Amino acid sequence: MSNLYHTGLTPQVLDFKPPDSSTKEFVPPPDRAFSADRNKISLLSAASKVTQLTPYIGTELSGVQLSRLTEKQKDELALLAAERGVVFFRDQDIAIDEQYELTRHYGLQDRDANQQDPRHVTILGRETDGRDWGNYGAEFHNDHTYEINTPSYTMLRMIRTPESGGDTIWTSQTALFDKLSTPLQKLFESMHAVHSSEQNYINYINMGNKPFRAPVRREHPLVRTHPVTKQKSLFYNPQFIIQIKELNGLENVHMLNFLRDYMHSADDITVRWKWEPGSVAFWDNRVVAHRAVPGGYNASEREGKRTAIFGERPCYDPAGKTLSEQKAELNDHPTKLNGAAPNGL
C-alpha cells in the first residue's frame, strides 16, 4: 500500500516522553511571492544563465549569489519556486547565519519534530539500502505534512558531497495532478488524506534519537490550491499518508498503491540534481515531492543544512486552475492573469 513501516513498539518507544506539545494552527505572514514582479526581471537579469532543467520542474540560475540578493530578488525567488517547484544554484558563498537570515525573509522558521538544532536540520548521507524493512528514507515525501501549518519555502545547502551518489529527485505535484484524467481529478478533489508521524516517531527513537514532539495525525485535502499561483496540485505524501478518509479499507489499499505507482513513474515531470559543495536547492514544499537517492557512497561525505518556514494550512479552492487550464487561459488572454505565470519563465 505504501512504504509506511515502523521498527516496533520497543520499551524505548513506550518509555519515551517528548518534552514539547504539538503545534497549533496559526495564520502565517503573507507569502512573499505576492510582492514579486510577475516577470521576475530583477532576479533573472542578475543571472549569467537561466536553465530550465526540464519542461515542468527545475530551474538553475547561474552567476547569482544568494548572499547578495536584494529584497526584490528574494521575493522573485519565492515566485519562481512556486511556479517551477525548485530552483538550483551552484558555487554559493552563503554561510549558515546568512541562510537563517534569508529564511526569515520568507516567514516564521519551521522546526521538524525530530530537529535537534532549532535553526536547521542537518542532512547526512545514507549508506543503507532503501529497500530494507523500516527504511523509508528513500521514499518520496513533502517534509512533515503531518503538521497543521505544513512547510512552504525550503532551502538545502550542501557543505560536503561525494564524487558520485547522494543525488536528490524532485517531482512536480502540480503536473502530477494536471496529467490525471478529468474523472480522477474530480474524485481526488473531494478527498482528504490522513497524514501521520507515528512511524517516523517510532523509528527515530529506535535509532537512539529523541524527538521533541509526540506523534500526531492530521487531515489535509488530497488536492490543494496554491495561494499565489492559484494552481491545483496533488498533495500526496507516501511517507506520511496512512489513509484516505472517504474510502473504505480495500479501496484505500488500491488507491494508495495507485498514487505511489503514479508518483514513481512520473519521469517526465521529475528533475534529478547532482550536488556539489556549495550547491543550494530552494523549493516550494507545497507543490513538489522529493527523495534522496541512498547507497553506493560514503555517507560521511554528504552533509547539508536545511531550513524552512511554516506555510498556511493546506486548503482546496474549487476556483483554482490546473496547469493546462491556466496555460490555455494565458494563451487566449495574454494580459488577463495578474498573478503568476503558469510553469514559470
N, C-alpha and C positions, 0 to 999 in steps of 0.2 A: 504493500500500500504506500509506504513512504520509507524514508531512511531514519525513522524515529526509534532508535534503540537506546536503552539505558543499561548500565552495568550493575544494577541490582540495589535493593534497599538494604545496604550493609549497615552494621552497627554505627559506623562513622556517619552515615547519612541520617539515621534515626536519632542520633545523639546531638547532631549539629544544630545550633541556634543562631540564625543570621542576626546581625546586630541592628539592621535598619528596617524600617517599614516600607511597604510598597509605595510606588509613586502615585501621585494624584493628578487628575487631569487639570490642565491649565491652558489658557489661551496664549500662544507664543507671540512675540513681536511680528509685525507684518513682514512677509517674505521679501528679502532684499531684491529679488528679481523683479518685483513690481516697480522698482525705481530705475530699472535699467532701460537704456535705449534699445529698442527692438532690433536695430541693425548692429548693435554691439561694435560701433565704429572705433571707439577708444581702445577697447581690448584687442580687437582683431588687427587694427592698424599698427599696434605695437609689436606684433609677431613678425618674424622674418619669414615664416612659412606656416600656413594653416593647412593641415592634412585631415581630411575626413577618412578615417581608417576603414570604415565600412559605410554602406549607404544609410544604415539605420541607427547606428550607435558608434560613439567613439570619435573624438576629435583631438588631434595633437597640436599644441601650439608651441612652435619653436621660437627661441630668441626672447622669451618672456620670463622675467624673474618674479615669482610670487612675492618675494620680499619687497618689491618696489611698486606694487600695484597701487594705483590711486583709488579713492573711494568709488569713483565712477566705474573703473575697471573691475573692481571687486563685485559690484552689483551686476555687471555684464557677464562675469564669470558664472554667477548663480543662474542667470537666464540661459546661458549656453549649456550648463549642466542639466537644467530642467528640460531643455529641448533635445540634446544629444545624449543624455544619460550619463556620460562620463567624459571628462576632459583630462588629457595627459600632458605632462611636462617632463623634460629631462634636464640634467645638469643644474639642479636648483641649489642655491646657496642659503635657503631659508633654514634657520635653526629652530629648536623646539619652542623657545619663548615667542618667536615670530609666528610660529604655527598656531600657538594659543591665541595670539592677538588676531590673526586672520580669521580663525574660527569664531571668535567672539563678535566679529563684524556681522556675522550672519544670524546670531541669536544666542540663546542660552545653551551652554555646553551640556551635552548629554553625557550620562555615565552608565555604561553597561553594568548589569547586575554582578558580573564577575570581575569587573575592572578594579585592579588594586590601586593604581595611581589615579586620583580623582580627575586628573587633567588629560590623560590619554590612555589608550590601550597599546601595549607593546605586542606587536605581531611577530611571531617567531616561525621558523621553518618547521616542516613536518616530514620526518623520515618514515612514518608509518604508512601502511597500505590502507588506502581509503576504502577498500573492500572488507576490512576486518569488522567483526561484530562490535557494535558500540562506538565505532569511529565514524562520525558523521562530519568530520571537519572538511571533507572534500565535497560536501553536498552544496548545491545552490541554496542561497538564502539572501534575504534582506536583513540587515542587522536588527536584532532583538525587537521583532514586530509584536512580541507579547506585551509590550508596554502600551499604555493608553496613548501617550504622545510619542509616536514612533519617530526614529531619527529621520532627518531630511538630508541636508548637505553634509557630506562626509569627506574627509581628506586622509589619505595614507601616503606617508613619506618614507621611502626606503633608505636605510642607512647602510646596510650590508646586503649583498645579494650574491648567490652562487653564479659561476660562469654559465651554467645551464640548469634548468629546472626552477621551480618556485614561481612559475607564471600565475597570473590571475585572469579569470574569464568573467566578463560581464554580459548579461543578456537583457535586451530591452523588453520590459513587460508592457510598454505601450504598443510596440509592434506585435508582441505575442497576442494581445487582445485584438488588435486590428486584423490579424490573419485568421482568427476564428471565423467559422461560418456564422451568418446572422442569427440562426436559431440558438446556437450555443452562446453567442454574445448576450442575447436576451435572457437566456436561462441564468447565466452567471451574474448578470446584473441584479437578479432577485435574491442572491445568496449571500450568506455570511459564513466566515471561517473562524474556527476556534484556534487561537494561537496559544501555545503552552511553552513555558520554560522548564517544565518538570524534568525532562530527560537531560537537559543542559545542566540543571542544578545537581542532579544525582551524579552524573558523570564527572562534574567538576570536583565535587567532594571526594569521590573515589580516586581521583587523580592526586589527592593530597592538598587541594586548594580550599579556600574559604570564601564562598560567595557572601556578599553582604546584604542581599535581599532574598526573601523566601520565594519559592516558585509561585507563578500566577498563571491563570488562564484568562484571555481576553478575546472578545469577539470583534472582528472588523469586517467590513464589506469585502467580498471576493473581487469586486471591481471598484476601483477608486477613481476620483476625478482630481487632476492636478489643479491646485488653486490658481496658478499663474497661467499655464498653457491651456487650461480647460480641456485637456485631452484625457480620455478614458484609458485606464491601463488595468491589466490584471494585478491583483495584489495577492499573489500566490507565493507561499514560502514552504518548500518541502522540509526544511529543517525544523520548523516550529508548528505548522498546522497539523492538528490531530483529527479534525472533524469539520465537515461542512454541516452547519446547524440544520438546514432544511431537509437533509437526506437521511434515510434510514441506514442501518449498518452495512448491508450488502451494497447499497448504492454508493456509500462512502468509499468502500474498498475500490470499486471500479472507477469512480470519478477521480479520486486522489491518484490512482495509478495512471489514469489518462493524463492528468495535469502534469505529473512528474515526467512521463514519457514525452509529452508535448514540449516541456521546457528543455529537456536534454537533447531533443532532436532539432533545436532551433539554431542550427549553424549559420543560417543566412542573416540572423538578427543578433549575432554574438560577436564580441571582439575579444581577442586574447592579447594580453600585454606582457611583453618581456621586460622585466625590471632590470635596472642598473642602479648603482649607488647614486643618490641624488634625484632619482625619479619620483614623481608625485602623481597620484591619481586623485581627482576631485569629482565626486559623483553625487547624484541625487538618489538617495536610498529609497525614495518613494516609488520610483519608476524603473529601477533596474535590480536584478538579482545578480549575485556574483559568487564565485567559488575559487578557492586556491587549488592549484594542482600539486598534490603532495608526492613525496617519494622520489628516489633516484638521485638525491643530492645530500650534501652535508647540511643538516638543519641548522647548525651553529653559524653558518654563513649567511643566513637570512634573518634580518631584523628590520622592523619598521615601526613607526609611531602613527597611530590612528586617532583622529579627533573628529567629533561630530556634534551636531546641535539637535535639540528637540524640534520636531515639526508639529504640525497640527494633528489632531485626532483624525484618522482616515475617514473620509466620507465619500459617498457616491452622489453625484449630481446628474440627474437624467438629462439636463440641458447640455452636458458635455458632449464632445465630439470624438469619434475615432480618428486615428491618424489619417486615414484615407478621406474621411468626410472633411476634415479640416484642410487637407491639401486641395481637394476639389473646390471647396469654398474660396480658398485663396486664389486658385487659378481663374475662377469665374469672376471674382471681385477682388482684384489685387490690393485695393486700398481699404477694404472693409474691415480686416482684422486689426484691431488696435493693440492687441496683446502680442504674445509670442508667435513667431512664425513656426509652422509645423516642421519638426525634424531639423530645426536649427538654421544653418547658414543660408 
